[in-house]
Amino acid sequence: MTDPISDYLTRIRNAVMAHHKIVDIPASNIKKDITRILFEKGYILNFKFEDKGPQGNIKIALKYHPETKVPAIKELGRVSRPGLRKYSDKDSIPRVLNGLGVSIISTSQGVMTDKEARSMGVGGEVLCYVY
């Protein structure tokens, strides 16, 4: 595995398509930050960090509409990848669905959403987008 963030996003995407309730993912600090952002923005129901073994796990409870069973995550995509990094300065941070979605950016101040980065006036590497 050469890109752990792509693996993280793919595991979530596959679990949503298969209508799983919980997905287990190997943990890292950046994955924990992305998980916190997804929870704060309402794309996942809950999460739990487990410190089993040398690396640990992240258990994510996926969120679906109670009656129609439509997932909260419609699209989840990687922007920057190991072969082609995508960086944005504070003035050119991309909007997702004209502000309805969220792009997650790794900045010098930590991992944050596009709106937080614009308000703080920092740019960085655009990791992924969610809507």
KERO-465588 format. One record per atom (N, C-alpha, C): residue in one letter; atom name; x, y, z. Coordinates in steps of 0.1 Angstrom, whole numbers. Layout:
BEGIN
@residu: A atome: CA c1: X c2: Y c3: Z
...
***
This chain:
BEGIN
@residu: M atome: N c1: 9 c2: -12 c3: 0
@residu: M atome: CA c1: 0 c2: 0 c3: 0
@residu: M atome: C c1: 9 c2: 12 c3: 0
@residu: T atome: N c1: 8 c2: 20 c3: -10
@residu: T atome: CA c1: 16 c2: 32 c3: -11
@residu: T atome: C c1: 9 c2: 45 c3: -7
@residu: D atome: N c1: -4 c2: 45 c3: -7
@residu: D atome: CA c1: -11 c2: 57 c3: -3
@residu: D atome: C c1: -21 c2: 54 c3: 8
@residu: P atome: N c1: -18 c2: 56 c3: 21
@residu: P atome: CA c1: -28 c2: 52 c3: 31
@residu: P atome: C c1: -40 c2: 60 c3: 31
@residu: I atome: N c1: -40 c2: 73 c3: 27
@residu: I atome: CA c1: -52 c2: 81 c3: 27
@residu: I atome: C c1: -62 c2: 76 c3: 16
@residu: S atome: N c1: -57 c2: 72 c3: 5
@residu: S atome: CA c1: -65 c2: 66 c3: -6
@residu: S atome: C c1: -71 c2: 53 c3: -1
@residu: D atome: N c1: -64 c2: 45 c3: 6
@residu: D atome: CA c1: -69 c2: 32 c3: 12
@residu: D atome: C c1: -80 c2: 35 c3: 22
@residu: Y atome: N c1: -78 c2: 46 c3: 30
@residu: Y atome: CA c1: -88 c2: 50 c3: 40
@residu: Y atome: C c1: -101 c2: 54 c3: 33
@residu: L atome: N c1: -100 c2: 62 c3: 23
@residu: L atome: CA c1: -112 c2: 67 c3: 15
@residu: L atome: C c1: -119 c2: 55 c3: 8
@residu: T atome: N c1: -111 c2: 46 c3: 2
@residu: T atome: CA c1: -116 c2: 35 c3: -5
@residu: T atome: C c1: -124 c2: 26 c3: 4
@residu: R atome: N c1: -119 c2: 23 c3: 16
@residu: R atome: CA c1: -126 c2: 15 c3: 26
@residu: R atome: C c1: -139 c2: 21 c3: 30
@residu: I atome: N c1: -139 c2: 34 c3: 32
@residu: I atome: CA c1: -152 c2: 40 c3: 35
@residu: I atome: C c1: -162 c2: 40 c3: 23
@residu: R atome: N c1: -157 c2: 43 c3: 12
@residu: R atome: CA c1: -165 c2: 43 c3: -1
@residu: R atome: C c1: -171 c2: 29 c3: -3
@residu: N atome: N c1: -163 c2: 18 c3: -2
@residu: N atome: CA c1: -168 c2: 5 c3: -4
@residu: N atome: C c1: -178 c2: 0 c3: 7
@residu: A atome: N c1: -176 c2: 4 c3: 19
@residu: A atome: CA c1: -185 c2: 1 c3: 30
@residu: A atome: C c1: -198 c2: 8 c3: 28
@residu: V atome: N c1: -198 c2: 21 c3: 23
@residu: V atome: CA c1: -211 c2: 28 c3: 20
@residu: V atome: C c1: -218 c2: 21 c3: 9
@residu: M atome: N c1: -211 c2: 17 c3: -2
@residu: M atome: CA c1: -218 c2: 11 c3: -13
@residu: M atome: C c1: -224 c2: -3 c3: -9
@residu: A atome: N c1: -217 c2: -10 c3: 0
@residu: A atome: CA c1: -222 c2: -23 c3: 5
@residu: A atome: C c1: -232 c2: -21 c3: 16
@residu: H atome: N c1: -235 c2: -9 c3: 20
@residu: H atome: CA c1: -245 c2: -6 c3: 31
@residu: H atome: C c1: -241 c2: -12 c3: 45
@residu: H atome: N c1: -228 c2: -12 c3: 47
@residu: H atome: CA c1: -223 c2: -17 c3: 60
@residu: H atome: C c1: -225 c2: -6 c3: 71
@residu: K atome: N c1: -227 c2: -10 c3: 83
@residu: K atome: CA c1: -229 c2: -1 c3: 94
@residu: K atome: C c1: -216 c2: 4 c3: 100
@residu: I atome: N c1: -206 c2: -5 c3: 101
@residu: I atome: CA c1: -193 c2: -2 c3: 107
@residu: I atome: C c1: -182 c2: -6 c3: 98
@residu: V atome: N c1: -171 c2: 2 c3: 98
@residu: V atome: CA c1: -159 c2: -1 c3: 90
@residu: V atome: C c1: -147 c2: 1 c3: 99
@residu: D atome: N c1: -138 c2: -9 c3: 98
@residu: D atome: CA c1: -125 c2: -8 c3: 106
@residu: D atome: C c1: -114 c2: -4 c3: 96
@residu: I atome: N c1: -106 c2: 5 c3: 101
@residu: I atome: CA c1: -95 c2: 11 c3: 93
@residu: I atome: C c1: -83 c2: 12 c3: 102
@residu: P atome: N c1: -71 c2: 8 c3: 96
@residu: P atome: CA c1: -58 c2: 10 c3: 104
@residu: P atome: C c1: -56 c2: 25 c3: 107
@residu: A atome: N c1: -52 c2: 28 c3: 118
@residu: A atome: CA c1: -51 c2: 42 c3: 123
@residu: A atome: C c1: -38 c2: 49 c3: 119
@residu: S atome: N c1: -38 c2: 62 c3: 118
@residu: S atome: CA c1: -27 c2: 71 c3: 117
@residu: S atome: C c1: -32 c2: 84 c3: 122
@residu: N atome: N c1: -23 c2: 93 c3: 125
@residu: N atome: CA c1: -27 c2: 106 c3: 130
@residu: N atome: C c1: -35 c2: 114 c3: 119
@residu: I atome: N c1: -31 c2: 114 c3: 107
@residu: I atome: CA c1: -39 c2: 121 c3: 97
@residu: I atome: C c1: -53 c2: 115 c3: 94
@residu: K atome: N c1: -54 c2: 102 c3: 95
@residu: K atome: CA c1: -66 c2: 95 c3: 93
@residu: K atome: C c1: -76 c2: 99 c3: 105
@residu: K atome: N c1: -70 c2: 100 c3: 117
@residu: K atome: CA c1: -78 c2: 104 c3: 129
@residu: K atome: C c1: -83 c2: 118 c3: 127
@residu: D atome: N c1: -75 c2: 127 c3: 122
@residu: D atome: CA c1: -79 c2: 141 c3: 119
@residu: D atome: C c1: -91 c2: 141 c3: 109
@residu: I atome: N c1: -89 c2: 134 c3: 98
@residu: I atome: CA c1: -99 c2: 133 c3: 88
@residu: I atome: C c1: -112 c2: 127 c3: 93
@residu: T atome: N c1: -111 c2: 117 c3: 102
@residu: T atome: CA c1: -123 c2: 111 c3: 108
@residu: T atome: C c1: -130 c2: 121 c3: 117
@residu: R atome: N c1: -123 c2: 129 c3: 125
@residu: R atome: CA c1: -129 c2: 139 c3: 133
@residu: R atome: C c1: -136 c2: 150 c3: 125
@residu: I atome: N c1: -131 c2: 154 c3: 113
@residu: I atome: CA c1: -137 c2: 163 c3: 105
@residu: I atome: C c1: -150 c2: 158 c3: 99
@residu: L atome: N c1: -150 c2: 145 c3: 94
@residu: L atome: CA c1: -162 c2: 139 c3: 89
@residu: L atome: C c1: -173 c2: 138 c3: 100
@residu: F atome: N c1: -169 c2: 135 c3: 112
@residu: F atome: CA c1: -179 c2: 135 c3: 123
@residu: F atome: C c1: -184 c2: 148 c3: 126
@residu: E atome: N c1: -176 c2: 159 c3: 127
@residu: E atome: CA c1: -180 c2: 172 c3: 130
@residu: E atome: C c1: -190 c2: 178 c3: 119
@residu: K atome: N c1: -187 c2: 174 c3: 107
@residu: K atome: CA c1: -196 c2: 179 c3: 96
@residu: K atome: C c1: -208 c2: 170 c3: 93
@residu: G atome: N c1: -209 c2: 159 c3: 101
@residu: G atome: CA c1: -222 c2: 151 c3: 100
@residu: G atome: C c1: -222 c2: 140 c3: 89
@residu: Y atome: N c1: -210 c2: 137 c3: 84
@residu: Y atome: CA c1: -210 c2: 126 c3: 73
@residu: Y atome: C c1: -209 c2: 112 c3: 79
@residu: I atome: N c1: -205 c2: 111 c3: 92
@residu: I atome: CA c1: -205 c2: 98 c3: 98
@residu: I atome: C c1: -212 c2: 99 c3: 111
@residu: L atome: N c1: -217 c2: 88 c3: 116
@residu: L atome: CA c1: -225 c2: 87 c3: 128
@residu: L atome: C c1: -217 c2: 88 c3: 141
@residu: N atome: N c1: -206 c2: 80 c3: 141
@residu: N atome: CA c1: -197 c2: 80 c3: 153
@residu: N atome: C c1: -184 c2: 74 c3: 149
@residu: F atome: N c1: -174 c2: 75 c3: 158
@residu: F atome: CA c1: -161 c2: 69 c3: 156
@residu: F atome: C c1: -155 c2: 65 c3: 169
@residu: K atome: N c1: -146 c2: 56 c3: 169
@residu: K atome: CA c1: -139 c2: 52 c3: 181
@residu: K atome: C c1: -124 c2: 48 c3: 177
@residu: F atome: N c1: -115 c2: 53 c3: 185
@residu: F atome: CA c1: -101 c2: 50 c3: 182
@residu: F atome: C c1: -97 c2: 39 c3: 192
@residu: E atome: N c1: -92 c2: 28 c3: 187
@residu: E atome: CA c1: -87 c2: 16 c3: 195
@residu: E atome: C c1: -72 c2: 15 c3: 194
@residu: D atome: N c1: -66 c2: 13 c3: 205
@residu: D atome: CA c1: -51 c2: 12 c3: 205
@residu: D atome: C c1: -47 c2: -2 c3: 207
@residu: K atome: N c1: -52 c2: -11 c3: 198
@residu: K atome: CA c1: -48 c2: -25 c3: 198
@residu: K atome: C c1: -36 c2: -27 c3: 189
@residu: G atome: N c1: -26 c2: -34 c3: 193
@residu: G atome: CA c1: -14 c2: -36 c3: 184
@residu: G atome: C c1: -6 c2: -24 c3: 183
@residu: P atome: N c1: 4 c2: -25 c3: 174
@residu: P atome: CA c1: 13 c2: -14 c3: 172
@residu: P atome: C c1: 7 c2: -1 c3: 166
@residu: Q atome: N c1: -3 c2: -3 c3: 157
@residu: Q atome: CA c1: -8 c2: 8 c3: 149
@residu: Q atome: C c1: -21 c2: 13 c3: 154
@residu: G atome: N c1: -30 c2: 4 c3: 159
@residu: G atome: CA c1: -43 c2: 8 c3: 163
@residu: G atome: C c1: -53 c2: 8 c3: 152
@residu: N atome: N c1: -66 c2: 10 c3: 156
@residu: N atome: CA c1: -77 c2: 9 c3: 146
@residu: N atome: C c1: -86 c2: 21 c3: 148
@residu: I atome: N c1: -93 c2: 24 c3: 137
@residu: I atome: CA c1: -104 c2: 34 c3: 138
@residu: I atome: C c1: -117 c2: 26 c3: 134
@residu: K atome: N c1: -127 c2: 26 c3: 143
@residu: K atome: CA c1: -140 c2: 20 c3: 140
@residu: K atome: C c1: -149 c2: 32 c3: 137
@residu: I atome: N c1: -155 c2: 32 c3: 125
@residu: I atome: CA c1: -163 c2: 43 c3: 120
@residu: I atome: C c1: -177 c2: 37 c3: 118
@residu: A atome: N c1: -187 c2: 43 c3: 125
@residu: A atome: CA c1: -201 c2: 40 c3: 122
@residu: A atome: C c1: -207 c2: 49 c3: 112
@residu: L atome: N c1: -211 c2: 43 c3: 100
@residu: L atome: CA c1: -215 c2: 51 c3: 89
@residu: L atome: C c1: -230 c2: 56 c3: 91
@residu: K atome: N c1: -233 c2: 67 c3: 85
@residu: K atome: CA c1: -246 c2: 73 c3: 87
@residu: K atome: C c1: -255 c2: 72 c3: 75
@residu: Y atome: N c1: -267 c2: 67 c3: 77
@residu: Y atome: CA c1: -277 c2: 65 c3: 67
@residu: Y atome: C c1: -290 c2: 72 c3: 71
@residu: H atome: N c1: -298 c2: 76 c3: 61
@residu: H atome: CA c1: -312 c2: 81 c3: 64
@residu: H atome: C c1: -320 c2: 70 c3: 70
@residu: P atome: N c1: -327 c2: 73 c3: 81
@residu: P atome: CA c1: -334 c2: 62 c3: 88
@residu: P atome: C c1: -345 c2: 55 c3: 80
@residu: E atome: N c1: -352 c2: 62 c3: 71
@residu: E atome: CA c1: -363 c2: 56 c3: 64
@residu: E atome: C c1: -359 c2: 51 c3: 50
@residu: T atome: N c1: -351 c2: 59 c3: 42
@residu: T atome: CA c1: -348 c2: 56 c3: 29
@residu: T atome: C c1: -335 c2: 49 c3: 27
@residu: K atome: N c1: -327 c2: 48 c3: 38
@residu: K atome: CA c1: -314 c2: 41 c3: 38
@residu: K atome: C c1: -304 c2: 47 c3: 28
@residu: V atome: N c1: -305 c2: 60 c3: 25
@residu: V atome: CA c1: -296 c2: 67 c3: 16
@residu: V atome: C c1: -284 c2: 71 c3: 25
@residu: P atome: N c1: -272 c2: 69 c3: 20
@residu: P atome: CA c1: -260 c2: 72 c3: 28
@residu: P atome: C c1: -258 c2: 87 c3: 29
@residu: A atome: N c1: -252 c2: 92 c3: 40
@residu: A atome: CA c1: -249 c2: 106 c3: 41
@residu: A atome: C c1: -238 c2: 110 c3: 32
@residu: I atome: N c1: -229 c2: 101 c3: 29
@residu: I atome: CA c1: -217 c2: 104 c3: 20
@residu: I atome: C c1: -221 c2: 100 c3: 6
@residu: K atome: N c1: -223 c2: 110 c3: -3
@residu: K atome: CA c1: -227 c2: 107 c3: -17
@residu: K atome: C c1: -214 c2: 104 c3: -25
@residu: E atome: N c1: -204 c2: 112 c3: -23
@residu: E atome: CA c1: -191 c2: 112 c3: -30
@residu: E atome: C c1: -180 c2: 114 c3: -21
@residu: L atome: N c1: -169 c2: 107 c3: -23
@residu: L atome: CA c1: -157 c2: 108 c3: -15
@residu: L atome: C c1: -145 c2: 106 c3: -24
@residu: G atome: N c1: -137 c2: 116 c3: -26
@residu: G atome: CA c1: -127 c2: 115 c3: -36
@residu: G atome: C c1: -113 c2: 120 c3: -32
@residu: R atome: N c1: -103 c2: 115 c3: -37
@residu: R atome: CA c1: -89 c2: 119 c3: -34
@residu: R atome: C c1: -85 c2: 130 c3: -44
@residu: V atome: N c1: -79 c2: 141 c3: -40
@residu: V atome: CA c1: -75 c2: 151 c3: -48
@residu: V atome: C c1: -59 c2: 150 c3: -50
@residu: S atome: N c1: -52 c2: 152 c3: -40
@residu: S atome: CA c1: -37 c2: 151 c3: -40
@residu: S atome: C c1: -34 c2: 136 c3: -38
@residu: R atome: N c1: -24 c2: 132 c3: -46
@residu: R atome: CA c1: -20 c2: 118 c3: -45
@residu: R atome: C c1: -4 c2: 118 c3: -46
@residu: P atome: N c1: 2 c2: 107 c3: -42
@residu: P atome: CA c1: 16 c2: 106 c3: -42
@residu: P atome: C c1: 23 c2: 110 c3: -55
@residu: G atome: N c1: 18 c2: 107 c3: -66
@residu: G atome: CA c1: 24 c2: 110 c3: -79
@residu: G atome: C c1: 22 c2: 124 c3: -83
@residu: L atome: N c1: 11 c2: 131 c3: -78
@residu: L atome: CA c1: 8 c2: 144 c3: -82
@residu: L atome: C c1: 2 c2: 152 c3: -70
@residu: R atome: N c1: 10 c2: 159 c3: -63
@residu: R atome: CA c1: 5 c2: 166 c3: -51
@residu: R atome: C c1: -2 c2: 179 c3: -56
@residu: K atome: N c1: -14 c2: 182 c3: -50
@residu: K atome: CA c1: -21 c2: 194 c3: -53
@residu: K atome: C c1: -21 c2: 204 c3: -41
@residu: Y atome: N c1: -15 c2: 215 c3: -43
@residu: Y atome: CA c1: -14 c2: 225 c3: -33
@residu: Y atome: C c1: -22 c2: 237 c3: -37
@residu: S atome: N c1: -28 c2: 244 c3: -27
@residu: S atome: CA c1: -36 c2: 256 c3: -29
@residu: S atome: C c1: -31 c2: 267 c3: -20
@residu: D atome: N c1: -30 c2: 279 c3: -24
@residu: D atome: CA c1: -28 c2: 290 c3: -15
@residu: D atome: C c1: -41 c2: 295 c3: -9
@residu: K atome: N c1: -41 c2: 304 c3: 0
@residu: K atome: CA c1: -53 c2: 308 c3: 7
@residu: K atome: C c1: -63 c2: 314 c3: -2
@residu: D atome: N c1: -59 c2: 319 c3: -14
@residu: D atome: CA c1: -69 c2: 325 c3: -23
@residu: D atome: C c1: -75 c2: 316 c3: -33
@residu: S atome: N c1: -69 c2: 304 c3: -35
@residu: S atome: CA c1: -74 c2: 295 c3: -45
@residu: S atome: C c1: -79 c2: 281 c3: -39
@residu: I atome: N c1: -83 c2: 281 c3: -27
@residu: I atome: CA c1: -88 c2: 269 c3: -21
@residu: I atome: C c1: -101 c2: 265 c3: -27
@residu: P atome: N c1: -102 c2: 252 c3: -32
@residu: P atome: CA c1: -114 c2: 249 c3: -40
@residu: P atome: C c1: -126 c2: 247 c3: -32
@residu: R atome: N c1: -138 c2: 251 c3: -38
@residu: R atome: CA c1: -151 c2: 249 c3: -31
@residu: R atome: C c1: -157 c2: 236 c3: -37
@residu: V atome: N c1: -164 c2: 229 c3: -29
@residu: V atome: CA c1: -170 c2: 217 c3: -33
@residu: V atome: C c1: -185 c2: 219 c3: -33
@residu: L atome: N c1: -191 c2: 217 c3: -45
@residu: L atome: CA c1: -206 c2: 220 c3: -48
@residu: L atome: C c1: -210 c2: 234 c3: -43
@residu: N atome: N c1: -201 c2: 243 c3: -46
@residu: N atome: CA c1: -204 c2: 257 c3: -42
@residu: N atome: C c1: -206 c2: 259 c3: -27
@residu: G atome: N c1: -199 c2: 252 c3: -19
@residu: G atome: CA c1: -200 c2: 253 c3: -5
@residu: G atome: C c1: -208 c2: 243 c3: 2
@residu: L atome: N c1: -215 c2: 235 c3: -5
@residu: L atome: CA c1: -224 c2: 224 c3: 1
@residu: L atome: C c1: -215 c2: 212 c3: 6
@residu: G atome: N c1: -204 c2: 210 c3: -1
@residu: G atome: CA c1: -196 c2: 199 c3: 3
@residu: G atome: C c1: -184 c2: 204 c3: 11
@residu: V atome: N c1: -175 c2: 195 c3: 14
@residu: V atome: CA c1: -163 c2: 199 c3: 22
@residu: V atome: C c1: -150 c2: 194 c3: 15
@residu: S atome: N c1: -140 c2: 202 c3: 14
@residu: S atome: CA c1: -127 c2: 197 c3: 10
@residu: S atome: C c1: -118 c2: 198 c3: 22
@residu: I atome: N c1: -110 c2: 187 c3: 24
@residu: I atome: CA c1: -101 c2: 186 c3: 36
@residu: I atome: C c1: -87 c2: 189 c3: 32
@residu: I atome: N c1: -81 c2: 199 c3: 39
@residu: I atome: CA c1: -68 c2: 204 c3: 36
@residu: I atome: C c1: -58 c2: 202 c3: 47
@residu: S atome: N c1: -46 c2: 198 c3: 44
@residu: S atome: CA c1: -35 c2: 197 c3: 53
@residu: S atome: C c1: -27 c2: 209 c3: 53
@residu: T atome: N c1: -27 c2: 217 c3: 64
@residu: T atome: CA c1: -20 c2: 230 c3: 64
@residu: T atome: C c1: -9 c2: 229 c3: 75
@residu: S atome: N c1: -2 c2: 240 c3: 76
@residu: S atome: CA c1: 8 c2: 241 c3: 86
@residu: S atome: C c1: 2 c2: 242 c3: 100
@residu: Q atome: N c1: -11 c2: 246 c3: 101
@residu: Q atome: CA c1: -18 c2: 247 c3: 113
@residu: Q atome: C c1: -26 c2: 234 c3: 117
@residu: G atome: N c1: -24 c2: 224 c3: 108
@residu: G atome: CA c1: -31 c2: 211 c3: 111
@residu: G atome: C c1: -41 c2: 208 c3: 99
@residu: V atome: N c1: -48 c2: 197 c3: 100
@residu: V atome: CA c1: -58 c2: 193 c3: 90
@residu: V atome: C c1: -71 c2: 200 c3: 94
@residu: M atome: N c1: -77 c2: 206 c3: 83
@residu: M atome: CA c1: -89 c2: 214 c3: 85
@residu: M atome: C c1: -97 c2: 214 c3: 72
@residu: T atome: N c1: -109 c2: 219 c3: 73
@residu: T atome: CA c1: -118 c2: 221 c3: 62
@residu: T atome: C c1: -114 c2: 233 c3: 54
@residu: D atome: N c1: -120 c2: 234 c3: 42
@residu: D atome: CA c1: -117 c2: 245 c3: 33
@residu: D atome: C c1: -122 c2: 258 c3: 39
@residu: K atome: N c1: -133 c2: 258 c3: 46
@residu: K atome: CA c1: -139 c2: 270 c3: 52
@residu: K atome: C c1: -130 c2: 275 c3: 63
@residu: E atome: N c1: -125 c2: 266 c3: 71
@residu: E atome: CA c1: -116 c2: 270 c3: 82
@residu: E atome: C c1: -103 c2: 275 c3: 77
@residu: A atome: N c1: -98 c2: 269 c3: 66
@residu: A atome: CA c1: -85 c2: 274 c3: 61
@residu: A atome: C c1: -87 c2: 288 c3: 55
@residu: R atome: N c1: -98 c2: 290 c3: 48
@residu: R atome: CA c1: -100 c2: 304 c3: 43
@residu: R atome: C c1: -101 c2: 314 c3: 54
@residu: S atome: N c1: -108 c2: 311 c3: 65
@residu: S atome: CA c1: -110 c2: 320 c3: 75
@residu: S atome: C c1: -97 c2: 323 c3: 83
@residu: M atome: N c1: -88 c2: 313 c3: 84
@residu: M atome: CA c1: -75 c2: 315 c3: 90
@residu: M atome: C c1: -65 c2: 321 c3: 81
@residu: G atome: N c1: -68 c2: 321 c3: 68
@residu: G atome: CA c1: -59 c2: 327 c3: 58
@residu: G atome: C c1: -46 c2: 318 c3: 56
@residu: V atome: N c1: -48 c2: 305 c3: 55
@residu: V atome: CA c1: -37 c2: 296 c3: 53
@residu: V atome: C c1: -41 c2: 287 c3: 41
@residu: G atome: N c1: -31 c2: 282 c3: 34
@residu: G atome: CA c1: -32 c2: 273 c3: 23
@residu: G atome: C c1: -26 c2: 260 c3: 26
@residu: G atome: N c1: -26 c2: 250 c3: 17
@residu: G atome: CA c1: -19 c2: 237 c3: 20
@residu: G atome: C c1: -23 c2: 227 c3: 9
@residu: E atome: N c1: -20 c2: 215 c3: 13
@residu: E atome: CA c1: -23 c2: 204 c3: 4
@residu: E atome: C c1: -37 c2: 199 c3: 5
@residu: V atome: N c1: -44 c2: 199 c3: -7
@residu: V atome: CA c1: -58 c2: 195 c3: -7
@residu: V atome: C c1: -59 c2: 180 c3: -7
@residu: L atome: N c1: -63 c2: 174 c3: 4
@residu: L atome: CA c1: -63 c2: 159 c3: 5
@residu: L atome: C c1: -74 c2: 152 c3: -2
@residu: C atome: N c1: -87 c2: 157 c3: 1
@residu: C atome: CA c1: -98 c2: 150 c3: -5
@residu: C atome: C c1: -110 c2: 159 c3: -4
@residu: Y atome: N c1: -121 c2: 155 c3: -10
@residu: Y atome: CA c1: -134 c2: 162 c3: -9
@residu: Y atome: C c1: -145 c2: 152 c3: -6
@residu: V atome: N c1: -155 c2: 158 c3: 1
@residu: V atome: CA c1: -167 c2: 149 c3: 5
@residu: V atome: C c1: -179 c2: 157 c3: 3
@residu: Y atome: N c1: -190 c2: 150 c3: -2
@residu: Y atome: CA c1: -203 c2: 156 c3: -3
@residu: Y atome: C c1: -213 c2: 145 c3: -3
***
